[in-house]
Amino acid sequence: MLSSIQAAAMEMAPVPTQHPQDQRPQEQRRPIAANGPNRQMAKMHALNQLPMIRDLQLRGSSIERRLRCNVLQSPLAGVSDRIFRALVRRWAPDALLFTEMVNATSLELGHGRGKVEELSDEIGPIGVQLFDHRPQAMADAARRAEDSGAFLVDINMGCPVRKIARKGGGSGLIRDPDLACRIVESVASAVGVPVTVKTRLGWCNPPEIDTAHGAAVAWCRQLENAGARLLTVHGRTREQRFSGAADWEAIASVKQALSIPVIANGDINSPDDAVRCLEMTRADGVMVGRGTMGAPWLVGQIDAALSGRAIPSTPGPRERLLLASEQLQALVETRGDHGLLIARKHMSWTCTGFTGASQFRQKLMRAPTPDQALTLLQQQQEQLA
Ligand SMILES: Cc1cc2nc3c(=O)[nH]c(=O)nc-3n(C[C@H](O)[C@H](O)[C@H](O)COP(=O)(O)O)c2cc1C
């Protein structure tokens, strides 16, 4: 029997044969140049128009947090584990990262505690993301997260997975704003750190755009009034799941209406996307999800672009193979042979960009043991030397 989180990871994870960035239109797929006068000028121009890029200050009931980086790595069930996060931090040491979502009731029953209790290794800000429909369980889980060193506690009100939403958790809370607000209040009064919410524009798409934007604003205002200190808004409804384009204009309406920081999420896959999104939404920052799968450097690249620093170059094929080996070794050290199963999807996203990459990935996916997979990675690195 699959847990709801495993179900979520399977339902949300794309088929691991194609790099997520390869699914974007050709014009968005150009490699990110490290430098170059044109890019530099474009960046300066863009930055002049982004006055919202400043430190984020979040006040919890007794603890205040400050974020120097306006790019957030999104929680990704089945992906953003401790090992993945450590890779993201190599390029983005100051970014706020999130645990995979954790179910409060499961925590109460003793399952999934590792995800909350392993925070002591974390060298930068880490948000614990919780989901459930029971305010008391959420408050208890939040206390546990705070005791483990969470920088903040985030409440998931966007997960579209049927099994979760049907029980009233994740995006299911959009249909029950009173319960959603009780959960925010209950969590906010249980912990001293700031409480944030990650949500979507609504449950389903109203026929008129104005109504849709108005509904999104009304929903987000309720969360702000209940005590959320920051909102991340994925610019899609639950009905859309991951289809269609994220509606950044709707996020702009939410940003304009709220006093707390608003983070824009959805379809940000490059520094240029981030700049365009911030220009359109005037949001206080961006959160990046699928674009980081197989590309743990992306958050750092976007951060550099927004801070006016040179954008670190995208690792070439050999560096990617090396990263894949490191990730596999770390996963096997912590998870035993099961680590190979987890590593497969990461390796299929990372091992790209060289002649014969597709055949190589097919062979790699069939490697029956971690040692055999590591040997293949090593041989391919040597071939590319
Ligand atoms: C594999 C996968 C797992 C996800 N897991 C979570 C999660 O645990 N919590 C959450 O709030 N959102 C989760 N999401 C949604 C993303 O965080 C993000 O909101 C969404 O993908 C849109 O952003 P993007 O276009 O940058 O990917 C997940 C998405 C995917 C594809």
The ligand as a MOL file (V3000), in Angstrom:
LIG
                    3D

  0  0  0     0  0            999 V3000
M  V30 BEGIN CTAB
M  V30 COUNTS 31 33 0 0 0
M  V30 BEGIN ATOM
M  V30 1 C 7.7070 15.7810 -8.4180 0
M  V30 2 C 7.0270 16.9260 -7.7540 0
M  V30 3 C 6.8740 16.9490 -6.3900 0
M  V30 4 C 6.2540 18.0270 -5.7460 0
M  V30 5 N 6.1440 18.0210 -4.3930 0
M  V30 6 C 5.6240 19.0940 -3.7720 0
M  V30 7 C 5.5720 19.1430 -2.3450 0
M  V30 8 O 6.0030 18.2250 -1.6430 0
M  V30 9 N 5.0360 20.2570 -1.7720 0
M  V30 10 C 4.5670 21.3060 -2.5280 0
M  V30 11 O 4.0970 22.2990 -1.9660 0
M  V30 12 N 4.6100 21.2850 -3.8650 0
M  V30 13 C 5.1380 20.2140 -4.4990 0
M  V30 14 N 5.2140 20.2060 -5.8560 0
M  V30 15 C 4.8220 21.4130 -6.6120 0
M  V30 16 C 6.0590 22.2980 -6.8380 0
M  V30 17 O 6.6420 22.6680 -5.6090 0
M  V30 18 C 5.7220 23.5770 -7.6170 0
M  V30 19 O 4.7660 24.3130 -6.9110 0
M  V30 20 C 5.1810 23.2740 -9.0120 0
M  V30 21 O 5.9340 22.2670 -9.6440 0
M  V30 22 C 5.1850 24.5390 -9.8860 0
M  V30 23 O 6.4590 25.1180 -9.9470 0
M  V30 24 P 7.4900 24.8340 -11.1720 0
M  V30 25 O 6.7990 25.2370 -12.4580 0
M  V30 26 O 8.6960 25.6710 -10.8570 0
M  V30 27 O 7.7550 23.3740 -11.1580 0
M  V30 28 C 5.7760 19.1280 -6.5240 0
M  V30 29 C 5.9150 19.0960 -7.9110 0
M  V30 30 C 6.5280 18.0280 -8.5400 0
M  V30 31 C 6.6760 18.0380 -10.0450 0
M  V30 END ATOM
M  V30 BEGIN BOND
M  V30 1 1 1 2
M  V30 2 1 2 3
M  V30 3 2 2 30
M  V30 4 2 3 4
M  V30 5 1 4 5
M  V30 6 1 4 28
M  V30 7 2 5 6
M  V30 8 1 6 7
M  V30 9 1 6 13
M  V30 10 2 7 8
M  V30 11 1 7 9
M  V30 12 1 9 10
M  V30 13 2 10 11
M  V30 14 1 10 12
M  V30 15 2 12 13
M  V30 16 1 13 14
M  V30 17 1 14 15
M  V30 18 1 14 28
M  V30 19 1 15 16
M  V30 20 1 16 17
M  V30 21 1 16 18
M  V30 22 1 18 19
M  V30 23 1 18 20
M  V30 24 1 20 21
M  V30 25 1 20 22
M  V30 26 1 22 23
M  V30 27 1 23 24
M  V30 28 2 24 25
M  V30 29 1 24 26
M  V30 30 1 24 27
M  V30 31 2 28 29
M  V30 32 1 29 30
M  V30 33 1 30 31
M  V30 END BOND
M  V30 END CTAB
M  END
